[in-house]
Amino acid sequence: MIKQVFTSDPTKLLAGVGNQPLRPFLGPRSVLTLDDPEHMRQRKLLLPPFHGDRMQLYSETIASAADRELSRWPVGEPFAVQRSMQAITLEVIMRAVFGVRDDRARLAEIADPLRRLLDSMADSRRLFALQLGNSNRNGPLSPWRHFRKTLLHPADDALYEEIRAHRADANVAERDDILSLLLSARDEDGEGLTDSELRDELMTLLLAGHETTATALSWMLERLTRHPDVLARLTEEARAGEGDEYLDATIKESLRLRPVVPAVARYLTEPTELGGRVLPAGVHITPSIYLTHRNPAIYPEPERFRPERFLDRPAGTYEWIPFGGGTRRCLGATFALFEMRIVLGEVLRRFDMQTTSAPGERIARRAITFSPRRGGRVRLARPVSD
């Protein structure tokens, strides 16, 4: 059934409509909130910067961001890693998107209002209040009015300032940051992205490429401290430089058991037969990532954390779906997996993590993501250099 959903005519199963709750934040021209044919135009323009061959350009950026943050980690006392993971992934996406190199002050000017906006979106109470006030956004008591003034407009100002600066740069065609590449992109009619389209796509990249990856990394570290055998093997292989096969399998297993986004949504534009039932037009359907990943017919002992299952058998296209699938599969999936591999490798080489027999952290809803309720708490035994 999931294969049918992911491979059906995208004009009959609309994903953009299913993502409409994100539209006030991401904008009407985000690749997440558009449907075909506008969606395919935007997707084609966005795809080149995330081509697999370009990933190596970002490896040093990821490693240096991780090094700066890991140097601040306390030893011998428990702490939540999620904030650190957010700091790493935000710096990485900011540098990759805007090309800011060594100017820490400039990086902060752009990042701070965006960080405040992203933090506000993680508050489920705020999101609920905004949804309740959706019908009267301009009213004097509307939560939207305050939200736009204090959070959304400052973030937009930062994005538009970067867009203007890049357009004015005579050497923009020689730059390799994502925004510069998007400015040079052209569709089949020779048209580029407008400033408002760029704003919406940049906001999408910052949300999807930062918050989700940080959450996934937090879950991975939380999982490893509860599985000493997996942690010991990973640590030994990372320090011996024995390759990334088991690390990749561990990342897949963590994303299987703790998918950051639990489901994807589609809106039916016409009656559709699915699973032997004819569903009417106007129905929303939600292929469940969370439940699919726990299907014992696909994954024996589904609750068990066992990375070896992905060494024994490759992940199925419609069975392992943390990034969705079909023409709506996450554009940044390759980038995210690449970043996770580098950051986890840096942690494993740098620290010995203490394991625990405590129950795993419960899931907490953070905006559209499933996050560790306590932020992924770990305790470091000692730095490896000691």
C-alpha positions in Angstrom: 0.0 0.0 0.0 2.9 2.4 0.8 4.5 1.5 -2.6 1.2 2.4 -4.2 1.0 5.7 -2.5 4.6 6.6 -3.2 4.4 5.6 -6.9 0.9 6.9 -7.8 0.2 10.0 -9.9 1.2 12.9 -7.6 -1.6 15.0 -9.0 -4.1 12.5 -7.4 -2.3 12.2 -4.1 -1.3 15.7 -3.0 1.5 15.9 -0.4 1.6 19.7 -0.4 -1.9 19.9 0.9 -1.0 17.4 3.6 1.8 19.8 4.7 -0.4 22.9 4.9 0.1 23.3 8.7 3.7 24.2 7.8 2.8 26.8 5.2 2.6 29.8 7.6 6.2 29.1 8.6 7.8 27.8 5.4 5.7 29.9 3.0 3.5 29.1 0.0 6.4 28.4 -2.4 8.2 25.8 -0.3 8.9 22.5 -2.0 7.1 20.9 1.0 3.9 22.9 0.6 3.6 22.8 -3.2 2.1 20.2 -5.4 2.7 19.3 -9.1 3.6 20.8 -11.4 5.0 23.6 -9.3 6.5 21.1 -6.9 8.5 19.3 -9.6 9.8 22.7 -10.9 11.1 23.6 -7.5 12.4 20.2 -6.8 14.5 20.1 -10.0 15.9 23.5 -9.2 16.8 22.4 -5.6 18.3 19.0 -6.5 21.8 19.8 -7.9 23.3 21.2 -4.7 22.4 17.9 -3.0 23.9 15.6 -5.5 25.9 12.9 -3.9 29.2 14.0 -5.5 29.0 17.3 -3.8 28.9 15.9 -0.3 32.6 15.8 0.0 32.7 19.6 -0.2 30.9 19.8 3.1 32.9 17.2 5.1 35.4 19.7 6.5 32.6 22.1 7.4 30.8 19.3 9.3 33.9 18.0 11.1 35.0 21.5 12.2 31.5 22.4 13.5 31.5 19.1 15.4 34.9 19.7 16.8 34.0 23.1 18.2 30.9 21.9 19.9 32.4 18.6 21.2 35.2 20.5 22.9 32.6 22.0 25.2 31.2 18.7 26.4 31.4 18.0 30.1 33.1 14.8 31.3 31.7 12.7 34.2 28.3 14.3 34.5 25.1 13.6 32.6 23.9 16.1 30.1 21.4 16.3 27.2 23.1 16.2 23.8 20.2 17.5 21.7 21.2 21.2 22.2 24.7 20.4 21.1 23.4 18.5 18.1 21.2 21.5 17.2 24.2 23.8 17.4 26.3 21.6 15.1 23.6 21.0 12.5 22.6 24.7 12.5 26.2 25.8 11.9 26.6 23.2 9.2 23.4 24.2 7.3 24.2 27.9 7.7 27.7 27.5 6.3 26.6 25.2 3.6 23.6 27.3 2.6 25.1 30.8 2.9 28.8 30.1 2.5 29.8 32.0 5.7 33.3 30.9 6.5 35.3 32.3 9.4 33.1 35.3 10.3 31.5 34.1 13.6 29.8 37.5 14.1 28.1 37.4 10.7 27.1 33.7 11.3 25.4 34.8 14.6 23.6 37.7 12.9 21.9 35.2 10.5 21.5 32.3 12.9 20.2 34.0 16.0 16.8 35.1 14.7 16.4 31.8 12.8 17.2 29.9 16.0 14.6 31.8 17.9 12.0 31.1 15.2 12.9 27.4 15.0 12.7 27.1 18.8 9.3 28.7 18.9 8.0 26.2 16.3 9.1 23.4 18.6 6.7 24.5 21.3 3.5 22.4 20.7 1.5 24.9 22.9 2.5 27.8 20.6 1.6 25.8 17.5 -1.8 24.9 19.0 -2.5 28.6 19.8 -1.4 29.6 16.3 -3.8 27.1 14.8 -6.6 28.3 17.0 -6.0 31.9 15.9 -5.6 31.0 12.2 -9.0 32.4 11.2 -8.2 35.9 12.4 -4.5 36.4 11.9 -4.7 40.2 11.9 -6.9 40.7 14.9 -5.5 42.8 17.8 -5.4 39.7 20.0 -4.3 37.2 17.4 -1.3 35.2 18.4 -0.2 35.3 14.8 0.2 39.1 14.9 2.7 38.8 17.8 4.4 35.8 16.3 5.0 37.6 13.0 6.3 40.7 14.6 8.7 39.2 17.1 9.8 36.0 15.4 8.9 35.5 11.8 9.7 39.0 10.4 13.3 39.1 12.0 14.0 35.7 10.5 12.7 36.8 7.1 14.8 40.0 7.3 17.9 37.9 7.8 17.1 35.7 4.9 16.2 38.5 2.5 19.4 40.4 3.5 21.5 37.3 2.5 19.6 37.0 -0.8 20.3 40.6 -1.6 24.0 40.3 -0.7 24.4 37.2 -2.8 22.6 38.8 -5.8 24.9 41.8 -5.5 28.1 39.7 -5.4 29.9 39.9 -8.7 31.6 36.5 -8.0 28.4 34.6 -7.0 28.8 32.3 -10.0 32.1 31.1 -8.6 30.8 30.3 -5.1 29.8 26.8 -4.1 27.3 27.5 -1.3 23.8 26.3 -1.8 22.2 29.8 -2.1 24.7 30.8 -4.8 23.8 27.6 -6.7 20.1 28.3 -6.4 20.6 31.8 -7.7 22.2 30.3 -10.8 19.6 27.6 -11.3 17.1 27.9 -14.2 14.0 25.9 -15.1 13.1 24.6 -18.6 11.9 28.1 -19.5 15.1 29.7 -18.4 13.5 31.2 -15.4 15.2 31.4 -12.0 13.8 31.5 -8.5 12.3 34.8 -7.2 13.4 36.3 -3.9 10.2 35.1 -2.3 10.7 31.6 -3.6 14.3 31.6 -2.4 13.1 32.7 1.0 10.6 29.9 1.3 13.2 27.3 0.1 15.9 28.6 2.5 13.5 28.4 5.4 12.6 24.9 4.4 16.3 23.9 4.2 16.9 25.4 7.6 14.0 23.6 9.2 14.3 20.2 7.4 18.1 20.2 7.3 18.8 21.3 10.8 16.1 20.3 13.4 15.5 16.8 12.0 19.2 15.8 11.7 19.9 17.1 15.2 17.0 15.1 16.6 18.2 11.9 14.8 21.7 12.3 16.2 20.3 12.8 19.7 18.4 9.5 19.4 21.4 7.7 18.1 23.6 8.6 21.0 20.7 7.8 23.4 20.3 4.4 21.8 24.1 3.6 21.9 24.4 4.2 25.6 21.7 1.5 26.2 23.4 -1.1 23.9 27.0 -1.6 25.1 27.8 -4.3 22.5 26.9 -2.0 19.6 28.7 0.9 21.2 31.9 -1.2 21.7 32.0 -2.4 18.2 31.3 1.0 16.7 33.9 2.6 18.9 36.6 0.0 18.0 35.9 0.3 14.3 35.8 4.1 14.3 39.2 4.3 16.0 40.7 1.7 13.9 39.5 3.3 10.7 37.9 0.1 9.6 35.2 1.6 7.4 31.6 2.8 7.8 29.6 -0.2 7.0 28.5 -1.0 10.6 28.2 2.7 11.4 25.8 3.1 8.4 23.8 0.1 9.6 23.6 1.6 13.1 22.3 4.9 11.7 19.7 3.0 9.7 18.6 1.0 12.7 18.3 4.1 14.9 16.2 5.8 12.2 14.1 2.6 12.0 13.2 2.5 15.7 13.2 6.3 16.3 12.1 8.0 13.0 12.2 11.7 13.5 9.0 12.2 11.5 6.4 9.5 12.3 4.3 9.7 9.2 3.7 11.4 5.8 0.4 12.8 4.5 -1.4 12.7 1.2 -4.7 14.3 0.2 -6.8 12.4 -2.3 -8.2 14.5 -5.2 -10.3 11.7 -6.6 -11.7 8.4 -5.4 -8.9 5.9 -4.9 -8.7 2.2 -4.2 -6.3 1.5 -1.5 -5.9 -1.8 0.4 -9.2 -3.2 -1.1 -11.2 -0.1 -0.1 -12.3 2.8 -2.3 -11.6 6.0 -0.4 -13.5 9.2 -1.5 -11.9 12.4 -2.7 -11.1 14.8 0.1 -9.7 12.2 2.4 -6.2 12.5 4.0 -4.2 9.3 4.2 -1.0 9.0 6.3 1.5 6.2 5.6 2.9 5.5 9.0 6.7 5.5 9.1 6.7 4.6 12.8 4.4 1.5 12.4 6.0 0.3 9.2 9.4 0.2 10.9 7.9 -2.0 13.6 6.2 -4.5 11.3 7.4 -8.0 12.5 6.8 -9.4 9.0 9.5 -7.1 7.7 11.7 -6.7 10.8 11.9 -9.8 13.0 12.1 -8.8 16.7 11.1 -5.3 15.7 11.6 -3.7 19.1 15.2 -5.0 19.3 18.0 -2.6 18.4 20.1 -4.7 16.1 22.1 -2.9 13.4 23.2 -6.3 12.0 19.8 -6.6 10.3 20.9 -4.0 7.7 24.2 -5.9 7.1 22.2 -9.1 6.5 19.6 -7.4 4.2 19.6 -4.0 2.5 16.9 -1.6 3.5 13.8 -1.9 1.3 12.7 1.1 -0.7 9.1 0.9 0.7 10.0 -0.7 4.1 12.6 1.7 5.5 11.2 5.1 4.9 12.5 7.7 7.4 12.8 10.2 4.6 9.5 9.4 2.9 9.5 8.1 -0.7 8.7 8.6 -4.3 8.9 12.1 -5.9 8.5 13.5 -2.4 11.4 11.8 -0.8 13.5 14.2 1.3 15.9 16.1 -1.0 18.5 16.3 1.8 18.5 12.6 2.7 22.0 12.0 1.3 23.3 15.1 3.0 21.7 14.2 6.4 23.1 10.6 6.4 26.5 12.0 5.4 26.4 14.5 8.3 25.3 11.9 10.8 28.1 9.6 9.8 30.8 12.3 10.3 29.4 13.6 13.6 28.9 10.2 15.1 32.4 9.2 14.0 33.8 12.3 15.7 32.0 11.5 19.0 33.2 7.8 18.9 36.8 8.7 18.3 36.9 11.5 20.8 35.0 10.1 23.9 34.3 6.9 25.8 30.6 7.0 26.6 29.2 5.3 29.7 26.4 2.9 29.1 23.3 2.6 31.3 20.6 0.1 32.1 18.0 2.9 32.6 14.9 2.6 30.5 15.1 4.4 27.1 13.8 8.0 26.9 10.2 8.4 26.0 9.2 10.2 22.9 8.2 13.8 23.1 6.5 15.8 20.3 8.6 18.7 19.1 6.7 20.5 16.3 6.6 17.9 13.5 9.3 15.7 15.0 9.5 12.9 17.6 12.3 13.8 20.0 13.9 12.2 23.1 11.9 13.6 26.1 15.0 14.4 28.1 17.1 15.6 25.2 19.1 12.4 24.8 21.1 12.4 28.1 24.5 10.7 28.1 27.5 10.6 30.4 31.1 10.7 29.1 33.6 8.6 31.0 36.7 10.4 29.6 38.2 11.9 26.5 40.1 9.4 24.5 43.3 11.5 24.8 43.3 10.9 28.6 
